[in-house]
Amino acid sequence: MIVTRYNPVELSRAFGIDMSADSGFGPGAGWGRVSPGGRSTAHGHDEIEVVIIVAGTGEIAVDGVANPVSPGTVLRFDPFETHVIENTGADDLIFYDLYWRDPVAAGVAASVPNRRGFGARPVFVFSTPPTPNGDLHLGHLSGPYLGADVFVRFQRLHGVDAWHLTGSDDFQSYVADRAHRDGTSPADTAAHFSAEIAETLRLLDIDVAQYTVTGTDTGYRQGLRRFFSRVAAADATEFRAAPALFDELSGGYLYEAAVAGGCPGCGETTNGNICEQCGEPNVCADLIDPRTRRTGQPPKQGSAARFSLPLHEFRKEVAAHHGLGRVPARLRELAHRVLARERLDLPITHPSSWGVPPGEPGAEGQVIWVWPEMAYGFLHGIEALGTRLGTGWKADAPQPDWKIVHFFGYDNSFYHSVLYPVLYQLAFPEWEPDIDYHVNEFYLLHNQKFSTSRGHAVWGKDVLTPDSVDAIRFFLSSTRPEGRRTNFDPAEYERVRHEVLLGTWQRWLHDLNDRIRYLYGGHAPDAGVWTPEQVAFLDRLSTRRAAITAALGQDGFSLTRAASELAGIVEDAAGFAAAEHLVAGIDDWRDRTRTAVALELAAARLLAACATPVMPRFAATLTAALGLGEQTGWPATVELVAAGTVITLDADFFHAAEAR
């Protein structure tokens, strides 16, 4: 017999609390203690874990859902469930812990679509609000906007309450710069391009549940000031003088697009405040050999008093936040690199006439910097959506069950994954935001960056029509810059449209339609006798279904892999059809031939279902051609089309006439 008793002397720090280890029990075992007001770090692992509460009171949050605990409470965590134990009482919270590995359970848990609380709470998916100083080109569309749209469509097919939220970031300094060049007002410029952006998103079939126009949205300015006042009132926030740059001739304050120089982090040429190459922030005064954008001359060095955050003091807090949700290694490395600086005092207000002034005294003539502003904008979007849905969500009272998902380009990574978690902690100390991050790299055109100023761009409105939208969505998905920079080549797009979508997908579907009409009078045959090769083909389709499910899921989301697997369904089906065609006209094999044709229809059905988030128009057309109802759920398996169903696969799925 083995007996263990709680002994606080044996405890040591682990997961942010006190733990011990007992041997001889078979599974891993030990005692745990959480001091009053303390909490563990958020963590998940491959083991099954059982926690038995012995003394004290508290809460254990599992995938964002809080569970009250007291003596006699027993909880079991399945593999990979993110959990946090917190002591909410006046005495030590003491528990006994058991844990063991089960490879089968871990494998099953890793493949569950609604892991990490998806399906049990509202999911707010944000694509970075674009700057309304121009319309959207394919470089913009390929990243956050298409990604967020497909993500939400997939989640909703799994029954998740998920919404895509975005808008226009009206108070960007780049809007004022464009207005100055065009001889108009910033407000007019923002209004014009905000409407253009919304229309371009519509043309790409981007379904946006909440589109916030920050310059005109009722209540936005007041809500932003309340949020900023919370941040400004925090002990860490200072109104302090620090080095700044000024135009040598006009004396105007310089930041963002008004100044450029060498990045103090990587040395590459960059605008003020953020480096697109390495992702690190600068404070303009630390630029190497800075130049005023308007004149090309060196700026004047000076000083300006602004509200400022000592971000270097939040290393542990940012790391803890990154342990809670999906945070790619690229972002964790950036945070480590930035916060390894001895000091990083980041101004969060700037002298400007365009923006929302803070309400605090002493900051007259300044505005809340648009990037900290955006942190509030996300919460405001949730409140605006909730007002329409009647949920009562409030920007001033973010809830622990909110799941937030961000899609953005790498050049915005610092703001989203480092600055915003700090701002939320300062504004709402009791809220622990659970945020997943999905980041893309730059999408190039002819292997060079898209550039509005140089006219080096393919604008969404120039190529998007009802006939081309699915082909554009497929190609952008196939070439999306995930983990590396990728390239849009117009000639390659035309090749894919003609050779892949028309020459392979549509040709296979039309050929299948002809065979069904000839052999079965236009009706789906029932499967008959199965050959080993046909069983193997069904297994390949099942593998494709699982791969697409994983590629579109919240943990491993990848449009490039999803598009590749969709193409793989068609390639497999076309190859299978070519092999089976050899015996299609032989009477002795007719029962096996109808099995082969039934399997091809199953492949078409799977293609329609799995293409729904990526190519919604094509998927809807194919679903109707198969005689099926609207796709309302994600396929749990590969299914045959019911025998006798009328099949009409002769549709012009990819508009061959328009593609010529």
C-alpha angles and dihedrals in degrees: 000000000000120000125189127188130189111263116173091200090069094056124108134175118281130150089001094300137072118280139168133197127230120195131207099042096105096236120056111277143175149133125273135199132191116191120225108286091011130121139185124247115263110262144155131194142178095258128093107240133197121196121195115194111220104170140002133027133266147118133277114202115203115191089339096311114116121221121189113229135195136157109315095028114130122190131184121203118203119217115294097008107142110230140179126189117206131184110225096169137080097251134057115286105226125188142165118234131207124179138169141167123254110177093194093051091046091051092050093046092050091057099047107118097212098049122149095033097303104152094028098072141023115284118207113195115195129193110197108268106250122235109253096223091105143355125278122274128194090268089064096040096050093062128042100359102052090036094054092044095053091043092055094044090053093047092049090053085060092053095257118149095234129155134188113227129184138128141165122306094220101173097060114131087231088068091057090047092053091046090052091052092046095045094239137106124277090237092054092045092050093047093049098048094038088061091046091051092050090051093049090051088052092051090056089050091247103164108212118187094189125024109181119198099200096196095059106020111125112247095007097114094047092047091048092052091051091051092047091048089057089053093044091051093055116108092239095056117090136186097219142157116246137163115289139171128244135188108263093221107033099027089228119156113255128216141134111000093003093073138035138182144129117320110248088218105048104003095238119135111268143162120250122290102013137038114219091200103055099014095233123138125235131193094223093241089073095055115123112246094345122206131196107245095219097052105015089231127128111268125236117261115231144132135267132186112228139153106272140186124214094221093176088072092064102061094118094043093052091047090051090050090051089055092061107061141015106306116165117227089245089066095042090053091049091051091049091049095047097043093046087076114109089236136005112178104179121197112225097185127052135190105259142129094222116074141037115310117223117244094229119109118249096038097087112149092025133104133208104265109254095235096058085041089061091061087064092041091065091054091045089054090054091051092048091050091047091052090059093044094044094235099130094231110165130199089215092055111042112189129230092232094059112114112202124194122189128200115190145138121267091251087067095047098103093054097047102039103031112020100039097052088053093048091050091051091051094045097040110020093177094053120088104194114216104211133171118202127210114184131186131193127229119299110219133209114217085347093301129101117269106256127190094190093053093042088240099142146097106225119217094234091053094064108020118099132144087261097050103036097092093047090049092048091049094048094045088049091049093050100032111145100246112164092342140041114270135188138240109215113182091207091052090049090054090047092052092047094051102034102032109027099030101022098044112014100038094036091054092048092048092047090050089050091052092051093048091050092048099042103030107021093254096305129116111259123226116246114257129178115357126221123207089250091055091050088051091051091053088052091051090053090051089052091051091050091052092047093051090046090055093044093055096039124109096253103047101022111171124156092191092059092043092052091047092052092048089054087047092059090057094043091051092047094047091049091046091050092051092052095045092046090074091076100027094108097043111104094211090064100042094113090054092044092058088050089054092049091046088053091051088053088050088054090051090049091050090048091052093049097045094043092055096094094040104037106016098172094049090045093051092048092048092046090054092046088057091054093246131137125248114303105251102158141033115262113257091193143357110284133194120232109253113265113258095027113144109247122204106173094153093097120129092246097174100025101247093192093056091048094057 
